[in-house]
Each structure stands twice: as C-alpha cells, then as structure tokens.
Amino acid sequence: MKQPDLRDREEEPSTSLTGPSVTPATPKEVRDDEAFSSQLLDRVLLRGPNPRRREFSLLMGVVRDFLKGFRTLHFVGPCVTVFGSARFNEDHQYYRLAREVGAAISKMGFTVLTGGGPGIMEAANRGAKDVNGRSVGLNIKLPFEQSHNPYLDRSVTLDYFFVRKTLLIKYSYGFIIMPGGFGTMDEMFEALTLIQTKKIRNFPIVVMGSEFWGEMRQFIDAMLAGGTISPEDLDLIKWTDSIDEAIAHLQEHAVKQFGLRLARGVPHGSKLLGERDLAAPQR
C-alpha cells in the first residue's frame, strides 16, 4: 500500500467509520485563533511552516529578543537564578522562604536573577532589595498571569520563552529551584540536562521545599533504579530546606569552583552604545 503524503489535507470532514469526523473551523474561529496567536509569537513560530517572509520576520524577532537580553544582562555581574511558581502570594510559606533566599544570595555578592514576575520571582527579587542588593528580571509577554514585579533594578520583557530560558541560564553561576509548576520543572530539567551533557559547566543546583518536591525526588531515584540516569547524576542536585546549607553549597560550588571575586570581571557599558552599568550594591 502506498504511504500517504502527510502534506495532503482533506478538504471535507472524514466519513470513515473507524474514527470521528473532523469539523472544519469556521472563518470566525480562524480569525479568533489568528488574533490570539498574534499575542504569542512562540505559537506562530512553533505551529509549523509559515510563509518565508513570516519565518524571516520571526527569526529577526528572536534575534531582537536576544539582543535585548544581552544589553540588559551583560553588565549586571555574576547572577544566581531563582526559579519558582508565579502563583504564591506574600503570605505563603514558600514566598517567605524565597524572600529570605534572595536576601542571602544578595549578601554573597551575587545579582538575584528571576523571571521577573510575581510569586516566587517577586519574593526573591524583593529579598535582594531588602538588603540593598542587585535585582534583575526577565519577563515574558503573556495574555494572562504574568506581569513584572516592582522589586527590579533592571528588567526586560521578551516574546519568546526559549530565549528567556536561555538567558536565565547564560548569566547564572547557580540555580535555586523553589516550589513551582510545569515551567519550574522545565527550567530545572533544562539546567540539569545541559550540565549532564557538558553543554554548560557544573553549576550548582539547589532544590528547596522537600515536602513539595518529595515525590519528584522519588521519581528521580526511580530513574536511577531504571538505569536511565547515572549515580553521579544525583550529585548534580542539592536537596535542602536550610538557607544556610543552600548558601554553603553555592559558596563551595559557585564561588570557589569558578574563582569568583566581587567587582572583578564585570564588563562596563559603553555610553556610545547607550549602555548602562547596574549600580553596585550598597553594603
């Protein structure tokens, strides 16, 4: 039997008895989808082939996103990124923990870097500002939920999720994983995969919230038992609820490992190019 060409499209709903009929989209549904997609360039990029001019336009949009990120983050100094849910309010225990974590990271001399939104991200940025530290956020354009928090010295809003995730990893010497949802898990396993495959250096990853992450830890142990990861891969993660332990781990595996020194190796902006340094933290 000849293999069907997947590029073919049926013009009429299927009448096969082996499956349900497919009802064509109405013109209004098509317009509504296009209007919604226009708010999410990721969706346009990832939906399949677009006209060549549209693909080129999307590519240039990715380049613009990266340039905005480079110009924002190039001068902020060594960062530690805090990942976590946008859905916790300031009364939640994990918000309070993230705020303390942000303050502790800042006291080490690092810039606190987050996704720039509410919840855990806001808490970590807020903690940095509590101790007059540096606080930077990379926000993402969404039609719902996400808005930048008010505790940022510098921020940039991006169109593409994958650009944002790349930048959050590019400028960081360590990662703190707080309780969160799919996005937080995606960010955590992206960092783990890059370290495991030697795409980036062995930066420390600290997972906080043992009660919340308990079942995921068991699942990772199951991966080891199933032979899908190696025993040394477990060493990539520090599990703790203690801020002191988290900071000690960063000190050993970020500061000492990479020979970081305060105020060294931080590029300076060019006035000619309209670039600005981020003010040094006040002590």
N, C-alpha and C positions, 0 to 999 in steps of 0.2 A: 504494500500500500504506500502511495506517495505521501511523504511527510508534508503536512500543511504548512503554508507560509504564515508565520505569526504576524507578519506585517499586514496581512489581509484583515479587513474589518467587515463584519456583517452589516449590511445596511438595514436589515429588518430584524425584529426580535426573533430569537431562536424558537422553533416549534418542535424541537427534539423532545421525545417522550422521556429521555434519560436525565433531563435537567430542567430547572426552572427557566422561564422566558426572561429575557433581559429587556426592560422597558427603556426606550431611548430617552435621553434627557430632553426636557423641554427647552426652548430658547431662553426662557426666563431663568431656569436652573443653570444653564450655561453661562449667562451673564452674571448671575449671582456668584458662581464659582470663580469667574474671572475677576470680579471685583474683590472677592476675599483673597484670592491668590496675589493680587497686586499689592496687598499689605504684607505679604510674606514671600520675599524673593527666594528664600530657600525652597519653597514649594514650587515656584516656577522653574527653578534650576533643576530640581530633582524629579520632576514629573515625566521626564522622558525627552525625546528630541524636540527642540524648538526651532523656529526659523533661524537661519545662520546669523542674521543681524541681531536677533534677540539673544542668541548664545554669546555673541561677541559683547553685547551690552552687559549681559550677566557677568561675563568674565571680567570686564572692566570694573564692575561693581565689587567683585571680590578683591581686586587689586586696590580699589579705593578703601575698602574696609581694612585691609592690611596696612595701608599707608597711614590711615587714621590711628590705628593701634600702635604702629611703630612710633609715630610722632608723639603720642601720649605717654608711652611707657618707656621710651628709650632713656629718659633722664630721671627716673624715679628711684633708682638704686635697687639693690637686691630685694626681692619680694618673697613672701610666703603666702600662698594662696589658700583661702578658706572656702571650702565648698559646703553647701547645705541647703535645706529647704527654704523657699520663699514664704512659707505659709505659717510660720510660728510668730506670734506676737510677743511683745516685750515682757509679758507676764509668764511666758513659758520657760520651763527649766532649761531647755536647750538654747533658747535665746540668751538667757543669763550666762550660761556656760560659754557660749560663743563670744559674748562681750568680754568676759574675763580672758578668754584665749587671745582675742585681738589685742587687748592691753598687754598681755605677757609677750606676745610676738613683737610688738612695737618696742617694748623695753629692751629687747635683744638688739635693736637697731635695724630690724627689717621693716620694709614697707608692707603694710597689710593690703593684699590684693584680693578682690572678690568679684562676683558677677554684677555688683553694683545695685542690686535690687533690695527688696525688703527681707524680713525674716532673719535667717542666719547671716546672710550677707550684710544686712544693716547692722546686726549686733556686732559682728567682727569689726566693721569699719568704725562703729561707734566706740568700741573698746579702744581702738587706736587713738581716736580723738580725745578720749578720757585722759590719756597720758601724754597728750600733745605730740603724738606720733604721726607718721605719714599714712594716708588712707587713699586708696585708688580703686575705682570700679570700672568694669567693662559691662555696660548694659546691652540689652538686646531688644530690638523692636518686636513687640508682640501686640496683637489686638486685644489682649486681656492680661491681667495679673501683674505684669512686670512694669515697674517704674523705678527710677533711680532714687536712692535714699539720700537724706540730707547730710550725711557724715563723710563726704568725699572731698579731698583736696583737688582731685582731678578725675575726670571721667570721660568716657567716650561711648557713644551709642552705635551699635553695629547692626547690620542687616542679616548677617549670616552666622548661624550657630557654630559651624565648624571653624570659622575664623576666630570667633570669640574663644572657643575651647583651646585652639592652638596658641593664642596669645596668653591665656591664663597659665599655660604650661611653659611657654617660651621664657618668661621673665621670672620664673619661680625657682627657688632653691629648696623648697619643701612644700608639702601639701597637708592640710588638716581636713579630714573628712568628718563632718558633723552629720547628724541625722538628716535624711532627706529622701527624695523620691527617685523617679527614673533618671532625672537629669543628674542628680548627685552620683548615682551608681554609674552612669555613663562616664562622668568625669573621672571618678575613681578608677574604673577599669581601663579607661584610656591611658591614664598615667601609669598604671601597673603594666599594661601591655607594652608601652614604649620603653619602660625600664627593663622589662623581661627580655625584650628583643634587641636591647642595646641601642635603640634609636635615640635615647637620651641617657644621661648618666644616672647613677644610682642615688637619686634624690630621696630623702626620707618621706614616707607616707605614714601619717598618724591618724588612726580611726578612733573617734571618741563617741561614747554613747553605747556602752557594752550591752545594756538591756535592749536597746533599739536594734542593734546590729547582730544580736546573738544568733539568730537563725542563718544570717548570711555567713557568719563565721563558721557555723557548722557545715554550710554548703561548700565553703572553700576547703574545709577539711575533707569533705566527700570527694571533691575534685582530686585531692592528693591521693585518697584511697583508691580512686578510679584510675589513677595514673595519667590524668590529663594535665597536671602540673607537677613540678619537681619539688622535693623537700626544701630546697634553698629558696624557692619562690615565696614560701611563707615568711622568710626573713625580710621580705620587702615591706611588710606591714607591721607597724607597732600598734597594738590594741591597748587602749588605756582610757580611764576616766579621770586620771590625775593630770592637772595642768602642769605640775612640777615635772612629772615624767615626760610629758609631751615636749616641754621646753628643753629638758636634758637631752632628749633624743634629737631634737633639732640642733642643739649645741654640738653634739658629737658627730652627727651625720650630715650636717649642712655647714656649720661654721668651721669646724676643724677639718672636715674632709676636703672642703674646697678652699680652705685658707682665706676665708672672708675677713676683711678688715673694714671697719666703719670708715666711710668717706673716701675709700680707695676704689679706683676702677669705675667710678660713676661718670659717664660721659656728660659733657656740658652742652647746652643748647646753643644754636647759632642765631644771633639777632638778625642776621641777614636773611635767614630762612624762616623767621618768625617763630623760633622755638624758645620754650621757656623751661628753665630748670624748676624742679619741685623744691620748695624751701626745705632746708634741713630741719629735722625735728628738734623741738625745744626740750631741753633737759632741766 
